[in-house]
């Protein structure tokens, strides 16, 4: 059986956590929010947000949905930032 691997999406394609983090950071800056303000408004703790922005984790879907909502960006657009096209690798 195929084991879940860090950095791989549910469809077993590589997932770029750094690209996701950059998309979150960019959206946060566009919204004019500090990390602390995003944490307060989204209910996500600041260390987790920092880790997402640095590409250390993608967070779970609930976290990403809350972040996308506060930042006023589409959830699909946010999570697709880390998609790696089929046949490509990181």
N, CA and C atoms as an extended XYZ file, in Angstrom:
270
Properties=species:S:1:pos:R:3:atomname:S:1:resname:S:1:resid:I:1 pbc="F F F"
N         0.841       -1.189        0.000 N   UNK     1
C         0.000        0.000        0.000 CA  UNK     1
C         0.876        1.238        0.000 C   UNK     1
N         0.461        2.262       -0.689 N   UNK     2
C         1.203        3.513       -0.790 CA  UNK     2
C         1.021        4.307        0.490 C   UNK     2
N         2.118        4.657        1.157 N   UNK     3
C         2.028        5.427        2.385 CA  UNK     3
C         1.944        6.911        2.077 C   UNK     3
N         1.230        7.640        2.927 N   UNK     4
C         1.142        9.093        2.791 CA  UNK     4
C         2.530        9.685        3.009 C   UNK     4
N         2.945       10.509        2.104 N   UNK     5
C         4.273       11.117        2.174 CA  UNK     5
C         4.144       12.619        2.347 C   UNK     5
N         4.972       13.211        3.220 N   UNK     6
C         4.952       14.667        3.324 CA  UNK     6
C         5.284       15.276        1.964 C   UNK     6
N         4.564       16.332        1.617 N   UNK     7
C         4.832       17.007        0.360 CA  UNK     7
C         4.096       16.418       -0.828 C   UNK     7
N         3.181       15.480       -0.581 N   UNK     8
C         2.430       14.868       -1.684 CA  UNK     8
C         0.960       15.136       -1.484 C   UNK     8
N         0.280       15.528       -2.546 N   UNK     9
C        -1.154       15.780       -2.489 CA  UNK     9
C        -1.935       14.485       -2.416 C   UNK     9
N        -3.223       14.599       -2.202 N   UNK    10
C        -4.078       13.422       -2.065 CA  UNK    10
C        -4.057       12.561       -3.314 C   UNK    10
N        -3.802       13.159       -4.470 N   UNK    11
C        -3.758       12.382       -5.707 CA  UNK    11
C        -2.348       11.854       -5.990 C   UNK    11
N        -1.486       11.952       -4.991 N   UNK    12
C        -0.112       11.402       -5.025 CA  UNK    12
C         0.842       12.175       -5.930 C   UNK    12
N         0.444       13.393       -6.312 N   UNK    13
C         1.370       14.243       -7.051 CA  UNK    13
C         2.128       15.088       -6.045 C   UNK    13
N         3.341       15.502       -6.383 N   UNK    14
C         4.079       16.378       -5.465 CA  UNK    14
C         3.297       17.664       -5.215 C   UNK    14
N         3.451       18.204       -4.033 N   UNK    15
C         2.793       19.450       -3.664 CA  UNK    15
C         3.857       20.399       -3.139 C   UNK    15
N         3.885       21.605       -3.648 N   UNK    16
C         4.913       22.579       -3.315 CA  UNK    16
C         4.450       23.464       -2.154 C   UNK    16
N         4.888       23.108       -0.945 N   UNK    17
C         4.516       23.866        0.239 CA  UNK    17
C         5.082       25.282        0.205 C   UNK    17
N         6.243       25.456       -0.419 N   UNK    18
C         6.832       26.794       -0.511 CA  UNK    18
C         5.964       27.724       -1.362 C   UNK    18
N         5.427       27.205       -2.462 N   UNK    19
C         4.561       28.011       -3.322 CA  UNK    19
C         3.271       28.371       -2.599 C   UNK    19
N         2.710       27.432       -1.855 N   UNK    20
C         1.515       27.719       -1.069 CA  UNK    20
C         1.822       28.808       -0.047 C   UNK    20
N         2.927       28.656        0.662 N   UNK    21
C         3.314       29.645        1.667 CA  UNK    21
C         3.499       31.025        1.071 C   UNK    21
N         4.127       31.081       -0.092 N   UNK    22
C         4.327       32.370       -0.766 CA  UNK    22
C         2.990       32.993       -1.152 C   UNK    22
N         2.040       32.168       -1.579 N   UNK    23
C         0.715       32.669       -1.949 CA  UNK    23
C        -0.015       33.226       -0.730 C   UNK    23
N         0.101       32.546        0.408 N   UNK    24
C        -0.528       33.024        1.640 CA  UNK    24
C         0.109       34.348        2.062 C   UNK    24
N         1.437       34.399        2.058 N   UNK    25
C         2.136       35.621        2.466 CA  UNK    25
C         1.788       36.790        1.549 C   UNK    25
N         1.739       36.533        0.257 N   UNK    26
C         1.411       37.587       -0.703 CA  UNK    26
C        -0.006       38.111       -0.478 C   UNK    26
N        -0.946       37.201       -0.273 N   UNK    27
C        -2.332       37.606       -0.033 CA  UNK    27
C        -2.444       38.378        1.279 C   UNK    27
N        -1.688       37.962        2.277 N   UNK    28
C        -1.718       38.662        3.572 CA  UNK    28
C        -1.178       40.082        3.422 C   UNK    28
N        -0.088       40.213        2.690 N   UNK    29
C         0.487       41.549        2.474 CA  UNK    29
C        -0.477       42.439        1.678 C   UNK    29
N        -1.101       41.870        0.652 N   UNK    30
C        -2.085       42.636       -0.139 CA  UNK    30
C        -3.247       43.098        0.730 C   UNK    30
N        -3.625       42.271        1.706 N   UNK    31
C        -4.725       42.618        2.600 CA  UNK    31
C        -4.291       43.611        3.678 C   UNK    31
N        -2.993       43.851        3.762 N   UNK    32
C        -2.483       44.802        4.748 CA  UNK    32
C        -2.532       44.290        6.176 C   UNK    32
N        -2.432       42.974        6.334 N   UNK    33
C        -2.512       42.376        7.663 CA  UNK    33
C        -1.155       41.898        8.146 C   UNK    33
N        -0.923       42.044        9.432 N   UNK    34
C         0.251       41.430       10.045 CA  UNK    34
C        -0.071       39.960       10.304 C   UNK    34
N         0.936       39.191       10.609 N   UNK    35
C         0.724       37.782       10.947 CA  UNK    35
C        -0.179       37.678       12.174 C   UNK    35
N         0.041       38.552       13.150 N   UNK    36
C        -0.769       38.542       14.365 CA  UNK    36
C        -2.241       38.851       14.047 C   UNK    36
N        -2.481       39.838       13.173 N   UNK    37
C        -3.859       40.181       12.812 CA  UNK    37
C        -4.541       39.031       12.079 C   UNK    37
N        -3.810       38.376       11.181 N   UNK    38
C        -4.381       37.228       10.477 CA  UNK    38
C        -4.709       36.118       11.462 C   UNK    38
N        -3.831       35.893       12.424 N   UNK    39
C        -4.076       34.866       13.443 CA  UNK    39
C        -5.343       35.184       14.234 C   UNK    39
N        -5.471       36.424       14.663 N   UNK    40
C        -6.639       36.814       15.458 CA  UNK    40
C        -7.935       36.670       14.668 C   UNK    40
N        -7.917       37.084       13.417 N   UNK    41
C        -9.146       37.062       12.608 CA  UNK    41
C        -9.514       35.665       12.118 C   UNK    41
N        -8.508       34.824       11.898 N   UNK    42
C        -8.780       33.487       11.360 CA  UNK    42
C        -8.951       32.429       12.437 C   UNK    42
N        -8.466       32.720       13.647 N   UNK    43
C        -8.515       31.732       14.715 CA  UNK    43
C        -7.411       30.689       14.616 C   UNK    43
N        -6.429       30.948       13.766 N   UNK    44
C        -5.292       30.042       13.589 CA  UNK    44
C        -4.119       30.632       14.357 C   UNK    44
N        -3.428       29.808       15.136 N   UNK    45
C        -2.333       30.334       15.946 CA  UNK    45
C        -1.197       30.845       15.065 C   UNK    45
N        -0.550       31.897       15.543 N   UNK    46
C         0.501       32.558       14.781 CA  UNK    46
C         1.645       31.618       14.371 C   UNK    46
N         2.130       30.727       15.251 N   UNK    47
C         3.214       29.822       14.823 CA  UNK    47
C         2.817       28.927       13.643 C   UNK    47
N         1.554       28.499       13.606 N   UNK    48
C         1.119       27.670       12.483 CA  UNK    48
C         1.090       28.483       11.191 C   UNK    48
N         0.607       29.713       11.272 N   UNK    49
C         0.604       30.574       10.092 CA  UNK    49
C         2.022       30.842        9.602 C   UNK    49
N         2.925       31.082       10.538 N   UNK    50
C         4.328       31.318       10.182 CA  UNK    50
C         4.904       30.096        9.467 C   UNK    50
N         4.602       28.914        9.965 N   UNK    51
C         5.093       27.683        9.346 CA  UNK    51
C         4.527       27.508        7.939 C   UNK    51
N         3.254       27.841        7.762 N   UNK    52
C         2.648       27.746        6.424 CA  UNK    52
C         3.357       28.701        5.477 C   UNK    52
N         3.537       29.951        5.907 N   UNK    53
C         4.169       30.940        5.036 CA  UNK    53
C         5.609       30.577        4.690 C   UNK    53
N         6.277       29.873        5.560 N   UNK    54
C         7.669       29.470        5.303 CA  UNK    54
C         7.774       28.158        4.537 C   UNK    54
N         6.623       27.530        4.272 N   UNK    55
C         6.628       26.291        3.506 CA  UNK    55
C         6.896       25.050        4.325 C   UNK    55
N         6.805       25.162        5.645 N   UNK    56
C         7.067       24.021        6.508 CA  UNK    56
C         5.906       23.049        6.580 C   UNK    56
N         4.719       23.550        6.337 N   UNK    57
C         3.515       22.737        6.367 CA  UNK    57
C         2.462       23.407        5.493 C   UNK    57
N         1.472       22.656        5.107 N   UNK    58
C         0.365       23.251        4.361 CA  UNK    58
C        -0.816       23.528        5.281 C   UNK    58
N        -0.741       23.072        6.526 N   UNK    59
C        -1.897       23.190        7.391 CA  UNK    59
C        -2.971       22.213        6.934 C   UNK    59
N        -4.070       22.167        7.647 N   UNK    60
C        -5.147       21.291        7.185 CA  UNK    60
C        -6.168       22.131        6.415 C   UNK    60
N        -7.128       21.480        5.835 N   UNK    61
C        -8.095       22.176        4.985 CA  UNK    61
C        -8.899       23.210        5.755 C   UNK    61
N        -9.235       22.914        6.989 N   UNK    62
C        -9.993       23.862        7.802 CA  UNK    62
C        -9.191       25.142        8.032 C   UNK    62
N        -7.903       24.994        8.309 N   UNK    63
C        -7.017       26.146        8.514 CA  UNK    63
C        -6.921       26.970        7.234 C   UNK    63
N        -6.685       26.302        6.121 N   UNK    64
C        -6.538       27.022        4.856 CA  UNK    64
C        -7.836       27.710        4.446 C   UNK    64
N        -8.963       27.081        4.746 N   UNK    65
C       -10.248       27.704        4.435 CA  UNK    65
C       -10.424       28.973        5.264 C   UNK    65
N       -10.098       28.928        6.555 N   UNK    66
C       -10.224       30.098        7.426 CA  UNK    66
C        -9.305       31.226        6.952 C   UNK    66
N        -8.091       30.878        6.568 N   UNK    67
C        -7.128       31.867        6.091 CA  UNK    67
C        -7.613       32.502        4.793 C   UNK    67
N        -8.061       31.675        3.862 N   UNK    68
C        -8.557       32.191        2.585 CA  UNK    68
C        -9.737       33.130        2.808 C   UNK    68
N       -10.639       32.761        3.700 N   UNK    69
C       -11.814       33.592        3.982 CA  UNK    69
C       -11.399       34.967        4.505 C   UNK    69
N       -10.514       34.992        5.486 N   UNK    70
C       -10.071       36.264        6.066 CA  UNK    70
C        -9.341       37.112        5.033 C   UNK    70
N        -8.551       36.474        4.182 N   UNK    71
C        -7.778       37.212        3.189 CA  UNK    71
C        -8.594       37.602        1.965 C   UNK    71
N        -9.812       37.075        1.860 N   UNK    72
C       -10.671       37.420        0.738 CA  UNK    72
C       -10.215       36.818       -0.576 C   UNK    72
N        -9.583       35.649       -0.483 N   UNK    73
C        -9.161       34.946       -1.697 CA  UNK    73
C        -9.916       33.634       -1.794 C   UNK    73
N       -10.055       33.133       -2.990 N   UNK    74
C       -10.736       31.861       -3.178 CA  UNK    74
C        -9.926       30.714       -2.595 C   UNK    74
N       -10.627       29.811       -1.925 N   UNK    75
C        -9.968       28.645       -1.331 CA  UNK    75
C        -9.243       27.825       -2.394 C   UNK    75
N        -9.921       27.573       -3.507 N   UNK    76
C        -9.317       26.785       -4.584 CA  UNK    76
C        -8.077       27.444       -5.152 C   UNK    76
N        -8.149       28.756       -5.326 N   UNK    77
C        -6.987       29.478       -5.851 CA  UNK    77
C        -5.821       29.394       -4.883 C   UNK    77
N        -6.113       29.479       -3.596 N   UNK    78
C        -5.053       29.431       -2.593 CA  UNK    78
C        -4.366       28.067       -2.581 C   UNK    78
N        -5.155       27.001       -2.503 N   UNK    79
C        -4.512       25.690       -2.407 CA  UNK    79
C        -3.903       25.236       -3.730 C   UNK    79
N        -4.418       25.732       -4.848 N   UNK    80
C        -3.835       25.327       -6.126 CA  UNK    80
C        -2.471       25.961       -6.362 C   UNK    80
N        -2.104       26.954       -5.561 N   UNK    81
C        -0.786       27.587       -5.700 CA  UNK    81
C         0.336       26.572       -5.513 C   UNK    81
N         0.076       25.522       -4.729 N   UNK    82
C         1.103       24.525       -4.468 CA  UNK    82
C         1.075       23.323       -5.388 C   UNK    82
N         0.109       23.287       -6.303 N   UNK    83
C         0.024       22.145       -7.234 CA  UNK    83
C         1.243       22.114       -8.142 C   UNK    83
N         1.769       20.932       -8.321 N   UNK    84
C         2.861       20.722       -9.271 CA  UNK    84
C         2.260       19.961      -10.460 C   UNK    84
N         2.398       20.486      -11.669 N   UNK    85
C         1.792       19.826      -12.830 CA  UNK    85
C         2.207       18.367      -12.955 C   UNK    85
N         1.300       17.545      -13.468 N   UNK    86
C         1.599       16.122      -13.689 CA  UNK    86
C         2.874       15.964      -14.506 C   UNK    86
N         3.657       15.004      -14.124 N   UNK    87
C         4.895       14.712      -14.837 CA  UNK    87
C         6.065       15.545      -14.373 C   UNK    87
N         5.825       16.545      -13.544 N   UNK    88
C         6.917       17.359      -13.013 CA  UNK    88
C         7.190       16.967      -11.589 C   UNK    88
N         8.363       17.306      -11.113 N   UNK    89
C         8.707       17.008       -9.734 CA  UNK    89
C         9.298       18.262       -9.099 C   UNK    89
N         9.434       18.210       -7.812 N   UNK    90
C        10.015       19.341       -7.080 CA  UNK    90
C        11.505       19.263       -7.084 C   UNK    90
